[in-house]
Amino acid sequence: MKWYEENCVFVWTLLIAICVIVFGAVYSSTLGEISGACMSWVSHYFGWLYILSIVAFIGFCLWISMSKYGKVKLGKDDEKPEFSNFSWYAMLFCGSTGIGLVFWSIAEPLSHYAAPPFGIEAGTMQAIDFSIRTCYLHWGITQWVCFAVVGLGIAYFQFRKDKNAQLSNLLSPLVGDKLTEGWFGKFIDGFSVVVSFAGVATSLGLGVSQICGGLHHLFGIPQTENTILTIIILITLVFIISAITGVYKGIKMLSNLNTYLALVLLALAFIVGPKITILNNLTNSVGQHIQYFFKDVFMINAFGNNDWVMNWRVFYYAWFVAWVPFVGMFVARISKGRTIREFIMGVVIVPTVFTILWLSVFSAIALSTVQGWSLESVQQLIASPETAVFIVFSEYPLSQVISIMIIVLLGVFFITSADSATYSLSVMTTNGNINPPVYKKVVWGVVEATIAYVLLSAGSLKPLQTISIAATLPFLIVMIAMMPALVKDLKKTINEKDNL
């Protein structure tokens, strides 16, 4: 009985995961219909809430970093950061959505170029400007503020207030310890786990599909279930071993390696690509991003068609929220000893700058390649986003080398994202213990891999991805409540400090 009380979140979320695996395998089409209906309902009625919430998260992060609370340390006043700045940045980037950025860095700019929202003509300079600044917005500050809001709260309560690393603890200043330690807290923690493993599994599936696409494009290896299974097994073994060895060894080492590899790939892409175009693109697109930032971030039609906004912008915002529980948990774990101001700089500003640099290079290469193509040809290219990057780079020198580097980078990104997710899920299902038992890491590693394999074998990751994103609505409301809760406790901390 005692074991169940301590592990009830683990037991129930594991049962839900097993049901998802079975249902996804047997009733894939039904899952697709349900998920599509749920996402349409959430987007139609609450798209505005996602947009305003992102704006609120941006404002909150900027305000708290510049306020008097910016000096508060995530830990005791004399504690130092556990990791060097480079290792910290590397783990932040590799443990979050880096795999998605690699997957979409070619396909997404081309998607908006070929099919922009109503009012912008496809294939024009206006479409090019819109596509690039849209990618900056989707992969830049809007996702990182989501991770920062939750990660900051967890790190503060864990390292400053000596509480367990549980998401429910972030609400204790508003609802009290009795509720967060009881059924309400268990529900919040369990719901966070369910949203996390579904979101992670679908993103890992995207990574596997792109690796398969690259191997097929380069070496003619067939994209069969056996190929998918072999890749998943090999990578799963590596990331489980990495997760077992812990943050200080496996995850840190792989993140450093991945970051070096990403920097080399970025430099090589710049060297072989249209250099002047890339530099002009960076200069122009950053200006466009700044000039149109508020218009773009608030973009929603009061009277017109919102299909594009819902299918892209709101979808992305909800996808980031689906990643928030596990990324926030991981970001908090590696940020002990940082001040709040350092935390916001490292979690929001630095990754956003790197993302813009990355996308400025890859978007320029993609859009330069398709100049002169018909829109139909571009649409055919992006219809298979997992191979788009390899097809585009086949037009440039060293295409074989770059394509192999992309496959390796995807594999390592797969590993770093999965092992940080495995670690975070284990913590969330062990009452916030930052040293969870090995068997839970193994279990969640196998669950993530199994869901990815089952859905890829069924022919589509979309249903689970969509339903996990639609399910983020309740957690979005929890995230909104976390901001005043954190400020309330910070005020108490500052007052106690002033009275000493």
NUSEDREN-471730 format. One record per residue (C-alpha): residue number from 1; residue in three letters; x negated, y negated, z negated. Coordinates in Angstrom, 2 decimals. Last residue first. Layout:
% NUSEDREN-471730
<NUM; "ALA"; <X; Y; Z>> ...
//
This chain:
% NUSEDREN-471730
<500; "LEU"; <-17.14; -39.81; -8.28>> <499; "ASN"; <-13.97; -41.75; -7.47>> <498; "ASP"; <-14.98; -42.49; -3.88>> <497; "LYS"; <-15.55; -38.77; -3.19>> <496; "GLU"; <-12.16; -37.83; -4.56>> <495; "ASN"; <-10.54; -40.53; -2.41>> <494; "ILE"; <-12.38; -39.30; 0.71>> <493; "THR"; <-11.28; -35.68; 0.07>> <492; "LYS"; <-7.66; -36.68; -0.52>> <491; "LYS"; <-7.62; -38.72; 2.66>> <490; "LEU"; <-9.10; -35.73; 4.48>> <489; "ASP"; <-6.26; -33.56; 3.15>> <488; "LYS"; <-3.59; -35.82; 4.62>> <487; "VAL"; <-5.55; -36.23; 7.86>> <486; "LEU"; <-5.69; -32.46; 8.31>> <485; "ALA"; <-1.97; -32.02; 7.73>> <484; "PRO"; <-1.17; -34.96; 10.03>> <483; "MET"; <-3.06; -33.19; 12.86>> <482; "MET"; <-2.01; -29.59; 12.14>> <481; "ALA"; <1.67; -30.41; 12.74>> <480; "ILE"; <1.02; -30.96; 16.45>> <479; "MET"; <-0.81; -27.63; 16.61>> <478; "VAL"; <2.16; -25.85; 15.00>> <477; "ILE"; <4.46; -27.37; 17.63>> <476; "LEU"; <2.13; -26.08; 20.34>> <475; "PHE"; <2.25; -22.67; 18.66>> <474; "PRO"; <6.03; -22.53; 19.14>> <473; "LEU"; <5.63; -23.40; 22.86>> <472; "THR"; <2.75; -21.00; 23.49>> <471; "ALA"; <5.07; -18.11; 24.40>> <470; "ALA"; <5.45; -19.43; 27.96>> <469; "ILE"; <1.69; -19.07; 28.38>> <468; "SER"; <1.68; -15.48; 27.17>> <467; "ILE"; <4.68; -14.79; 29.45>> <466; "THR"; <2.88; -16.21; 32.47>> <465; "GLN"; <-0.41; -14.44; 31.89>> <464; "LEU"; <1.40; -11.18; 31.23>> <463; "PRO"; <3.40; -11.46; 34.47>> <462; "LYS"; <0.54; -12.85; 36.60>> <461; "LEU"; <-2.05; -10.15; 36.04>> <460; "SER"; <-0.85; -8.28; 39.12>> <459; "GLY"; <-1.20; -5.00; 41.00>> <458; "ALA"; <-0.28; -2.40; 38.41>> <457; "SER"; <-3.95; -1.40; 38.33>> <456; "LEU"; <-4.91; -4.98; 37.47>> <455; "LEU"; <-2.28; -4.96; 34.73>> <454; "VAL"; <-3.45; -1.70; 33.21>> <453; "TYR"; <-7.14; -2.64; 33.45>> <452; "ALA"; <-6.76; -6.04; 31.77>> <451; "ILE"; <-4.56; -4.58; 29.02>> <450; "THR"; <-7.07; -1.78; 28.43>> <449; "ALA"; <-10.07; -4.11; 28.25>> <448; "GLU"; <-8.42; -6.40; 25.69>> <447; "VAL"; <-7.23; -3.43; 23.60>> <446; "VAL"; <-10.66; -1.73; 23.69>> <445; "GLY"; <-12.38; -4.86; 22.43>> <444; "TRP"; <-9.67; -5.32; 19.82>> <443; "VAL"; <-10.22; -1.81; 18.46>> <442; "VAL"; <-14.03; -2.06; 18.51>> <441; "LYS"; <-14.00; -5.37; 16.64>> <440; "LYS"; <-11.53; -3.90; 14.17>> <439; "TYR"; <-13.76; -0.87; 13.59>> <438; "VAL"; <-16.75; -3.11; 12.80>> <437; "PRO"; <-15.15; -4.65; 9.73>> <436; "PRO"; <-14.64; -8.43; 9.68>> <435; "ASN"; <-17.39; -10.76; 8.42>> <434; "ILE"; <-15.71; -14.15; 8.75>> <433; "ASN"; <-12.81; -12.89; 6.57>> <432; "GLY"; <-9.75; -14.84; 7.68>> <431; "ASN"; <-7.19; -12.38; 6.33>> <430; "THR"; <-8.74; -9.55; 8.36>> <429; "THR"; <-6.50; -9.83; 11.45>> <428; "MET"; <-7.61; -13.36; 12.30>> <427; "VAL"; <-11.27; -12.40; 11.79>> <426; "SER"; <-10.97; -9.42; 14.13>> <425; "LEU"; <-9.23; -11.54; 16.75>> <424; "SER"; <-12.06; -14.08; 16.50>> <423; "TYR"; <-14.82; -11.47; 16.92>> <422; "THR"; <-13.11; -9.85; 19.88>> <421; "ALA"; <-12.54; -13.27; 21.46>> <420; "SER"; <-16.22; -14.19; 21.01>> <419; "ASP"; <-17.13; -10.79; 22.48>> <418; "ALA"; <-14.74; -11.21; 25.40>> <417; "SER"; <-15.82; -14.72; 26.37>> <416; "THR"; <-19.51; -13.81; 26.14>> <415; "ILE"; <-19.07; -10.55; 28.09>> <414; "PHE"; <-16.92; -11.97; 30.86>> <413; "PHE"; <-19.27; -14.94; 31.13>> <412; "VAL"; <-22.12; -12.41; 31.48>> <411; "GLY"; <-20.29; -10.61; 34.28>> <410; "LEU"; <-19.23; -13.84; 35.95>> <409; "LEU"; <-22.82; -15.08; 35.88>> <408; "VAL"; <-24.03; -11.80; 37.39>> <407; "ILE"; <-21.45; -12.06; 40.19>> <406; "ILE"; <-22.31; -15.74; 40.76>> <405; "MET"; <-26.03; -14.92; 40.84>> <404; "ILE"; <-25.36; -12.22; 43.45>> <403; "SER"; <-23.45; -14.75; 45.55>> <402; "ILE"; <-26.24; -17.30; 45.23>> <401; "VAL"; <-28.90; -14.83; 46.33>> <400; "GLN"; <-26.82; -13.58; 49.27>> <399; "SER"; <-25.94; -17.13; 50.35>> <398; "LEU"; <-29.58; -18.23; 50.31>> <397; "PRO"; <-28.76; -20.81; 53.01>> <396; "TYR"; <-25.13; -21.95; 53.36>> <395; "GLU"; <-22.01; -20.83; 55.28>> <394; "SER"; <-21.77; -17.61; 53.21>> <393; "PHE"; <-21.30; -19.96; 50.26>> <392; "VAL"; <-17.69; -20.62; 51.29>> <391; "ILE"; <-16.86; -16.92; 51.74>> <390; "PHE"; <-18.35; -16.03; 48.34>> <389; "VAL"; <-16.43; -18.77; 46.51>> <388; "ALA"; <-13.16; -17.84; 48.22>> <387; "THR"; <-13.38; -14.13; 47.26>> <386; "GLU"; <-11.44; -14.16; 43.97>> <385; "PRO"; <-9.26; -17.03; 45.21>> <384; "SER"; <-7.53; -14.77; 47.78>> <383; "ALA"; <-4.75; -17.02; 49.13>> <382; "ILE"; <-7.36; -19.77; 48.91>> <381; "LEU"; <-8.92; -18.76; 52.23>> <380; "GLN"; <-5.59; -18.29; 54.02>> <379; "GLN"; <-4.53; -21.76; 52.88>> <378; "VAL"; <-7.72; -23.23; 54.30>> <377; "SER"; <-7.10; -21.50; 57.64>> <376; "GLU"; <-3.50; -22.77; 57.74>> <375; "LEU"; <-4.70; -26.29; 56.98>> <374; "SER"; <-6.85; -26.14; 60.11>> <373; "TRP"; <-10.58; -26.29; 59.63>> <372; "GLY"; <-12.53; -29.37; 60.70>> <371; "GLN"; <-13.77; -30.06; 57.18>> <370; "VAL"; <-13.56; -26.70; 55.42>> <369; "THR"; <-17.20; -26.47; 54.36>> <368; "SER"; <-17.45; -30.05; 53.12>> <367; "LEU"; <-14.45; -29.46; 50.83>> <366; "ALA"; <-16.00; -26.39; 49.22>> <365; "ILE"; <-19.51; -27.84; 48.86>> <364; "ALA"; <-18.16; -31.11; 47.43>> <363; "SER"; <-15.91; -29.18; 45.02>> <362; "PHE"; <-18.87; -27.07; 43.86>> <361; "VAL"; <-21.20; -29.97; 43.12>> <360; "SER"; <-18.70; -32.38; 41.53>> <359; "LEU"; <-17.15; -29.43; 39.69>> <358; "TRP"; <-20.34; -28.59; 37.84>> <357; "LEU"; <-21.17; -32.20; 36.96>> <356; "ILE"; <-17.60; -32.79; 35.75>> <355; "THR"; <-17.71; -29.61; 33.65>> <354; "PHE"; <-21.02; -30.65; 32.10>> <353; "VAL"; <-19.57; -34.03; 31.08>> <352; "THR"; <-16.46; -32.37; 29.62>> <351; "PRO"; <-18.57; -29.83; 27.70>> <350; "VAL"; <-20.61; -32.67; 26.11>> <349; "ILE"; <-17.63; -34.90; 25.20>> <348; "VAL"; <-15.14; -32.51; 23.61>> <347; "VAL"; <-16.79; -29.83; 21.45>> <346; "GLY"; <-20.18; -31.44; 20.86>> <345; "MET"; <-19.07; -35.06; 20.46>> <344; "ILE"; <-16.00; -34.05; 18.47>> <343; "PHE"; <-18.13; -31.89; 16.14>> <342; "GLU"; <-20.82; -34.53; 15.72>> <341; "ARG"; <-18.16; -37.02; 14.59>> <340; "ILE"; <-16.61; -34.45; 12.24>> <339; "THR"; <-20.03; -33.86; 10.73>> <338; "ARG"; <-21.78; -30.59; 11.51>> <337; "GLY"; <-22.85; -28.16; 8.78>> <336; "LYS"; <-20.73; -25.24; 9.97>> <335; "SER"; <-19.91; -25.46; 13.67>> <334; "ILE"; <-20.38; -21.84; 14.80>> <333; "ARG"; <-17.35; -20.39; 13.00>> <332; "ALA"; <-15.13; -23.36; 13.86>> <331; "VAL"; <-15.68; -22.90; 17.58>> <330; "PHE"; <-14.84; -19.20; 17.22>> <329; "MET"; <-11.55; -19.82; 15.43>> <328; "GLY"; <-10.61; -22.61; 17.83>> <327; "VAL"; <-11.42; -20.33; 20.77>> <326; "PHE"; <-9.25; -17.53; 19.29>> <325; "PRO"; <-6.22; -19.65; 18.43>> <324; "VAL"; <-6.61; -22.16; 21.31>> <323; "TRP"; <-6.62; -19.78; 24.29>> <322; "ALA"; <-2.82; -19.79; 24.68>> <321; "VAL"; <-2.90; -23.58; 24.18>> <320; "PHE"; <-5.26; -23.77; 27.16>> <319; "TRP"; <-2.79; -21.78; 29.26>> <318; "ALA"; <0.02; -24.15; 28.21>> <317; "TYR"; <-1.95; -27.13; 29.44>> <316; "TYR"; <-2.80; -25.28; 32.64>> <315; "PHE"; <0.83; -24.38; 33.39>> <314; "VAL"; <1.89; -27.96; 32.59>> <313; "ARG"; <-0.57; -29.24; 35.18>> <312; "TRP"; <-0.29; -26.63; 37.91>> <311; "ASN"; <3.10; -25.01; 38.40>> <310; "MET"; <4.97; -27.62; 36.34>> <309; "VAL"; <3.43; -30.66; 37.98>> <308; "TRP"; <3.69; -29.13; 41.46>> <307; "ASP"; <7.35; -28.21; 41.02>> <306; "ASN"; <8.30; -31.58; 39.54>> <305; "ASN"; <10.57; -32.90; 42.31>> <304; "GLY"; <11.92; -36.40; 41.83>> <303; "PHE"; <13.96; -38.21; 39.17>> <302; "ALA"; <11.75; -38.58; 36.10>> <301; "ASN"; <8.64; -37.29; 37.84>> <300; "ILE"; <5.71; -36.22; 35.66>> <299; "MET"; <2.11; -37.49; 35.58>> <298; "PHE"; <1.08; -38.78; 32.14>> <297; "VAL"; <-2.49; -37.42; 32.51>> <296; "ASP"; <-2.69; -38.59; 36.11>> <295; "LYS"; <-1.54; -42.18; 35.59>> <294; "PHE"; <-3.68; -42.50; 32.47>> <293; "PHE"; <-6.81; -41.22; 34.23>> <292; "TYR"; <-6.35; -42.98; 37.57>> <291; "GLN"; <-9.28; -45.40; 37.35>> <290; "ILE"; <-11.48; -43.16; 35.20>> <289; "HIS"; <-11.05; -40.08; 37.41>> <288; "GLN"; <-11.40; -42.15; 40.58>> <287; "GLY"; <-14.65; -43.64; 39.31>> <286; "VAL"; <-15.91; -40.17; 38.41>> <285; "SER"; <-14.80; -38.99; 41.85>> <284; "ASN"; <-16.66; -41.70; 43.75>> <283; "THR"; <-20.05; -41.26; 42.07>> <282; "LEU"; <-19.90; -37.46; 41.95>> <281; "ASN"; <-18.73; -37.25; 45.55>> <280; "ASN"; <-21.46; -39.59; 46.73>> <279; "LEU"; <-24.02; -37.38; 44.98>> <278; "ILE"; <-22.49; -34.21; 46.45>> <277; "THR"; <-22.26; -35.72; 49.94>> <276; "ILE"; <-25.89; -36.78; 49.71>> <275; "LYS"; <-26.90; -33.26; 48.69>> <274; "PRO"; <-24.92; -31.23; 51.22>> <273; "GLY"; <-25.54; -27.85; 49.59>> <272; "VAL"; <-28.70; -25.74; 49.43>> <271; "ILE"; <-30.33; -27.82; 46.66>> <270; "PHE"; <-27.09; -28.57; 44.79>> <269; "ALA"; <-26.07; -24.91; 44.73>> <268; "LEU"; <-29.56; -24.03; 43.45>> <267; "ALA"; <-29.32; -26.57; 40.63>> <266; "LEU"; <-25.88; -25.32; 39.58>> <265; "LEU"; <-27.03; -21.70; 39.77>> <264; "VAL"; <-30.08; -22.48; 37.61>> <263; "LEU"; <-27.90; -24.31; 35.07>> <262; "ALA"; <-25.41; -21.42; 34.98>> <261; "LEU"; <-28.23; -18.90; 34.45>> <260; "TYR"; <-29.68; -20.94; 31.59>> <259; "THR"; <-26.21; -21.16; 30.06>> <258; "ASN"; <-25.62; -17.43; 30.43>> <257; "LEU"; <-28.88; -16.54; 28.72>> <256; "ASN"; <-28.16; -18.89; 25.80>> <255; "SER"; <-24.65; -17.45; 25.49>> <254; "LEU"; <-25.98; -13.88; 25.61>> <253; "MET"; <-28.47; -14.54; 22.79>> <252; "LYS"; <-25.98; -16.38; 20.58>> <251; "ILE"; <-23.26; -13.73; 21.02>> <250; "GLY"; <-25.58; -10.79; 20.37>> <249; "LYS"; <-27.72; -12.08; 17.51>> <248; "TYR"; <-26.40; -14.75; 15.14>> <247; "VAL"; <-22.76; -14.33; 16.06>> <246; "GLY"; <-22.58; -10.62; 15.28>> <245; "THR"; <-24.22; -7.35; 16.26>> <244; "ILE"; <-20.75; -5.83; 16.53>> <243; "ALA"; <-19.61; -8.47; 19.01>> <242; "SER"; <-22.60; -7.78; 21.27>> <241; "ILE"; <-22.01; -4.03; 21.13>> <240; "ILE"; <-18.35; -4.65; 22.00>> <239; "PHE"; <-19.43; -7.00; 24.79>> <238; "VAL"; <-21.77; -4.45; 26.36>> <237; "LEU"; <-19.40; -1.48; 26.19>> <236; "THR"; <-16.60; -3.61; 27.62>> <235; "ILE"; <-18.79; -4.68; 30.56>> <234; "LEU"; <-19.52; -1.10; 31.59>> <233; "ILE"; <-15.95; 0.12; 31.04>> <232; "ILE"; <-14.38; -2.83; 32.88>> <231; "ILE"; <-16.70; -2.49; 35.87>> <230; "THR"; <-16.08; 1.27; 36.16>> <229; "LEU"; <-12.31; 0.87; 35.81>> <228; "ILE"; <-12.12; -1.80; 38.50>> <227; "THR"; <-14.20; 0.29; 40.89>> <226; "ASN"; <-12.09; 3.37; 40.15>> <225; "GLU"; <-8.89; 1.37; 40.67>> <224; "THR"; <-10.12; 0.43; 44.13>> <223; "GLN"; <-11.66; -2.72; 45.57>> <222; "PRO"; <-14.00; -0.86; 47.94>> <221; "ILE"; <-17.74; -1.68; 47.77>> <220; "GLY"; <-18.58; -3.38; 51.08>> <219; "PHE"; <-21.85; -4.77; 49.76>> <218; "LEU"; <-21.43; -8.52; 49.76>> <217; "HIS"; <-17.68; -9.06; 50.23>> <216; "HIS"; <-16.69; -5.95; 48.28>> <215; "LEU"; <-19.06; -6.75; 45.43>> <214; "GLY"; <-17.78; -10.32; 45.34>> <213; "GLY"; <-14.12; -9.31; 45.32>> <212; "CYS"; <-14.76; -6.79; 42.56>> <211; "ILE"; <-16.50; -9.49; 40.48>> <210; "GLN"; <-13.59; -11.83; 41.23>> <209; "SER"; <-11.02; -9.23; 40.11>> <208; "VAL"; <-13.02; -8.57; 36.93>> <207; "GLY"; <-13.07; -12.26; 36.04>> <206; "LEU"; <-9.33; -12.63; 36.65>> <205; "GLY"; <-8.75; -9.61; 34.40>> <204; "LEU"; <-10.78; -11.31; 31.71>> <203; "SER"; <-8.43; -14.26; 31.95>> <202; "THR"; <-5.41; -11.96; 31.65>> <201; "ALA"; <-6.82; -10.15; 28.63>> <200; "VAL"; <-7.73; -13.39; 26.86>> <199; "GLY"; <-4.25; -14.89; 27.17>> <198; "ALA"; <-2.52; -11.73; 25.97>> <197; "PHE"; <-4.98; -11.23; 23.12>> <196; "SER"; <-4.60; -14.83; 22.00>> <195; "VAL"; <-0.82; -15.24; 22.09>> <194; "VAL"; <-0.43; -12.06; 20.03>> <193; "VAL"; <-3.12; -13.13; 17.54>> <192; "SER"; <-1.57; -16.56; 17.04>> <191; "PHE"; <1.84; -14.98; 16.40>> <190; "GLY"; <0.28; -12.83; 13.70>> <189; "ASP"; <-1.39; -15.78; 11.97>> <188; "ILE"; <1.75; -17.91; 12.06>> <187; "PHE"; <3.91; -15.01; 10.87>> <186; "LYS"; <1.54; -14.09; 8.05>> <185; "GLY"; <1.49; -17.73; 6.91>> <184; "PHE"; <5.29; -17.87; 6.82>> <183; "TRP"; <5.52; -14.54; 5.01>> <182; "GLY"; <3.35; -15.67; 2.10>> <181; "GLU"; <-0.02; -17.38; 1.66>> <180; "THR"; <0.99; -20.28; 3.90>> <179; "LEU"; <4.31; -20.63; 2.06>> <178; "LYS"; <2.85; -20.69; -1.46>> <177; "ASP"; <-0.10; -22.86; -0.41>> <176; "GLY"; <2.09; -25.86; 0.39>> <175; "VAL"; <4.10; -26.94; 3.43>> <174; "LEU"; <2.26; -30.07; 4.56>> <173; "PRO"; <-1.22; -29.73; 3.01>> <172; "SER"; <-1.04; -25.94; 3.66>> <171; "LEU"; <-0.61; -26.28; 7.43>> <170; "LEU"; <-4.27; -25.67; 8.30>> <169; "ASN"; <-4.25; -22.59; 6.09>> <168; "SER"; <-1.99; -20.84; 8.61>> <167; "LEU"; <-4.83; -20.73; 11.12>> <166; "GLN"; <-6.83; -18.45; 8.86>> <165; "ALA"; <-10.58; -18.73; 8.24>> <164; "ASN"; <-10.34; -18.21; 4.49>> <163; "LYS"; <-10.51; -21.27; 2.27>> <162; "ASP"; <-13.68; -22.79; 0.82>> <161; "LYS"; <-12.42; -26.40; 1.11>> <160; "ARG"; <-15.35; -27.79; 3.11>> <159; "PHE"; <-16.41; -24.68; 5.02>> <158; "GLN"; <-13.09; -22.98; 5.72>> <157; "PHE"; <-10.69; -25.91; 5.45>> <156; "TYR"; <-12.87; -28.15; 7.59>> <155; "ALA"; <-13.93; -25.48; 10.09>> <154; "ILE"; <-10.31; -24.36; 10.64>> <153; "GLY"; <-9.07; -27.91; 11.11>> <152; "LEU"; <-11.87; -28.84; 13.50>> <151; "GLY"; <-11.36; -25.71; 15.57>> <150; "VAL"; <-7.63; -26.41; 15.88>> <149; "VAL"; <-7.96; -29.98; 17.15>> <148; "ALA"; <-11.18; -29.27; 19.05>> <147; "PHE"; <-9.82; -26.39; 21.15>> <146; "CYS"; <-6.94; -28.54; 22.41>> <145; "VAL"; <-9.29; -31.51; 22.89>> <144; "TRP"; <-11.45; -29.29; 25.10>> <143; "GLN"; <-8.67; -28.37; 27.51>> <142; "THR"; <-7.58; -31.91; 28.35>> <141; "ILE"; <-11.13; -33.29; 28.36>> <140; "GLY"; <-12.38; -31.38; 31.36>> <139; "TRP"; <-11.04; -28.40; 33.26>> <138; "HIS"; <-7.62; -29.75; 34.25>> <137; "LEU"; <-8.60; -33.43; 34.38>> <136; "TYR"; <-11.79; -32.88; 36.37>> <135; "CYS"; <-9.90; -30.55; 38.72>> <134; "THR"; <-7.29; -33.27; 39.26>> <133; "ARG"; <-10.05; -35.80; 39.97>> <132; "ILE"; <-11.30; -33.54; 42.74>> <131; "SER"; <-7.93; -32.73; 44.32>> <130; "PHE"; <-6.66; -36.33; 44.27>> <129; "ASP"; <-9.70; -37.73; 46.02>> <128; "ILE"; <-9.54; -34.99; 48.67>> <127; "ALA"; <-5.76; -35.43; 49.15>> <126; "GLN"; <-6.22; -39.17; 49.67>> <125; "MET"; <-8.99; -38.41; 52.17>> <124; "THR"; <-6.42; -36.36; 54.11>> <123; "GLY"; <-5.86; -32.61; 54.50>> <122; "ALA"; <-2.41; -32.59; 52.91>> <121; "GLU"; <-0.48; -35.85; 52.78>> <120; "ILE"; <0.21; -37.09; 49.28>> <119; "GLY"; <3.77; -38.10; 48.29>> <118; "PHE"; <4.86; -34.67; 47.07>> <117; "PRO"; <2.07; -32.81; 45.32>> <116; "PRO"; <-1.05; -31.58; 47.14>> <115; "ALA"; <-1.11; -28.36; 49.19>> <114; "ALA"; <-4.26; -28.08; 51.32>> <113; "TYR"; <-6.48; -30.42; 49.31>> <112; "HIS"; <-4.92; -29.31; 46.01>> <111; "SER"; <-5.68; -25.67; 46.81>> <110; "LEU"; <-9.15; -26.47; 48.18>> <109; "PRO"; <-10.14; -28.13; 44.91>> <108; "GLU"; <-8.74; -25.08; 43.07>> <107; "ALA"; <-10.44; -22.33; 45.08>> <106; "ILE"; <-14.05; -23.46; 44.76>> <105; "SER"; <-14.39; -24.14; 41.01>> <104; "TRP"; <-11.50; -21.74; 40.21>> <103; "PHE"; <-13.30; -18.53; 39.20>> <102; "VAL"; <-16.39; -20.27; 37.80>> <101; "LEU"; <-14.20; -22.55; 35.66>> <100; "GLY"; <-12.10; -19.61; 34.52>> <99; "ILE"; <-15.17; -17.74; 33.27>> <98; "GLY"; <-16.31; -20.81; 31.37>> <97; "THR"; <-13.02; -20.93; 29.49>> <96; "SER"; <-14.24; -20.42; 25.93>> <95; "GLY"; <-17.15; -18.50; 24.47>> <94; "CYS"; <-19.58; -19.55; 27.17>> <93; "PHE"; <-19.03; -23.28; 26.68>> <92; "LEU"; <-19.07; -23.43; 22.90>> <91; "MET"; <-21.78; -20.76; 22.67>> <90; "ALA"; <-24.09; -22.75; 24.95>> <89; "TYR"; <-23.38; -26.05; 23.20>> <88; "TRP"; <-24.29; -24.50; 19.84>> <87; "SER"; <-27.36; -22.76; 21.23>> <86; "PHE"; <-28.57; -26.07; 22.70>> <85; "ASN"; <-27.81; -28.08; 19.57>> <84; "SER"; <-29.69; -25.64; 17.35>> <83; "PHE"; <-27.57; -23.37; 15.19>> <82; "GLU"; <-26.70; -23.13; 11.49>> <81; "PRO"; <-26.09; -26.85; 11.05>> <80; "LYS"; <-27.36; -28.24; 7.70>> <79; "GLU"; <-25.57; -28.20; 4.35>> <78; "ASP"; <-26.24; -30.98; 1.81>> <77; "ASP"; <-22.75; -32.52; 1.88>> <76; "LYS"; <-21.01; -29.16; 1.68>> <75; "GLY"; <-19.35; -27.91; 4.83>> <74; "LEU"; <-17.74; -29.50; 7.84>> <73; "LYS"; <-19.24; -32.87; 6.92>> <72; "VAL"; <-17.19; -36.03; 6.61>> <71; "LYS"; <-18.83; -38.89; 8.51>> <70; "GLY"; <-16.10; -39.05; 11.15>> <69; "TYR"; <-13.49; -39.52; 8.43>> <68; "LYS"; <-14.29; -43.24; 8.35>> <67; "SER"; <-12.82; -43.47; 11.82>> <66; "MET"; <-14.62; -43.14; 15.16>> <65; "SER"; <-14.41; -39.35; 15.40>> <64; "ILE"; <-10.86; -39.35; 13.99>> <63; "TRP"; <-9.64; -41.80; 16.61>> <62; "LEU"; <-11.16; -40.11; 19.66>> <61; "CYS"; <-9.92; -36.67; 18.60>> <60; "PHE"; <-6.44; -37.96; 17.74>> <59; "GLY"; <-6.05; -39.89; 20.98>> <58; "ILE"; <-6.99; -36.87; 23.08>> <57; "PHE"; <-4.71; -34.59; 21.03>> <56; "ALA"; <-1.83; -37.06; 21.40>> <55; "VAL"; <-2.27; -37.23; 25.18>> <54; "ILE"; <-2.27; -33.43; 25.32>> <53; "SER"; <0.89; -33.40; 23.20>> <52; "LEU"; <2.60; -35.89; 25.51>> <51; "ILE"; <2.00; -33.61; 28.50>> <50; "TYR"; <3.05; -30.43; 26.70>> <49; "LEU"; <6.19; -32.17; 25.42>> <48; "TRP"; <7.14; -33.45; 28.90>> <47; "GLY"; <7.02; -29.90; 30.26>> <46; "PHE"; <9.51; -28.91; 27.53>> <45; "TYR"; <12.85; -28.32; 29.26>> <44; "HIS"; <11.81; -27.42; 32.79>> <43; "SER"; <8.45; -25.89; 31.92>> <42; "VAL"; <9.78; -23.75; 29.07>> <41; "TRP"; <12.73; -22.49; 31.14>> <40; "SER"; <10.60; -21.74; 34.21>> <39; "MET"; <8.03; -19.97; 32.03>> <38; "CYS"; <10.67; -17.75; 30.43>> <37; "ALA"; <12.29; -16.86; 33.78>> <36; "GLY"; <8.93; -15.99; 35.33>> <35; "SER"; <7.93; -13.90; 32.32>> <34; "ILE"; <11.16; -11.89; 32.40>> <33; "GLU"; <10.97; -11.24; 36.15>> <32; "GLY"; <7.30; -10.26; 36.01>> <31; "LEU"; <7.82; -7.99; 33.02>> <30; "THR"; <10.57; -6.27; 35.01>> <29; "SER"; <8.16; -5.79; 37.93>> <28; "SER"; <5.48; -4.29; 35.68>> <27; "TYR"; <7.83; -1.86; 33.95>> <26; "VAL"; <5.72; 1.24; 33.33>> <25; "ALA"; <2.18; -0.11; 33.01>> <24; "GLY"; <3.08; -3.51; 31.59>> <23; "PHE"; <5.55; -1.93; 29.16>> <22; "VAL"; <2.95; 0.55; 27.90>> <21; "ILE"; <0.18; -2.05; 27.51>> <20; "VAL"; <2.53; -4.63; 25.99>> <19; "CYS"; <3.84; -2.02; 23.53>> <18; "ILE"; <0.26; -1.20; 22.50>> <17; "ALA"; <-0.43; -4.90; 21.94>> <16; "ILE"; <2.72; -5.23; 19.83>> <15; "LEU"; <1.59; -2.29; 17.70>> <14; "LEU"; <-1.84; -3.92; 17.29>> <13; "THR"; <-0.15; -7.17; 16.25>> <12; "TRP"; <1.85; -5.32; 13.62>> <11; "VAL"; <-1.06; -3.39; 12.11>> <10; "PHE"; <-3.58; -6.25; 12.13>> <9; "VAL"; <-1.13; -8.72; 10.56>> <8; "CYS"; <-0.26; -6.10; 7.92>> <7; "ASN"; <-3.93; -5.57; 7.05>> <6; "GLU"; <-4.31; -6.79; 3.46>> <5; "GLU"; <-0.80; -5.73; 2.49>> <4; "TYR"; <-1.30; -2.45; 4.36>> <3; "TRP"; <-4.54; -1.65; 2.48>> <2; "LYS"; <-2.84; -2.38; -0.86>> <1; "MET"; <0.00; 0.00; 0.00>> 
//
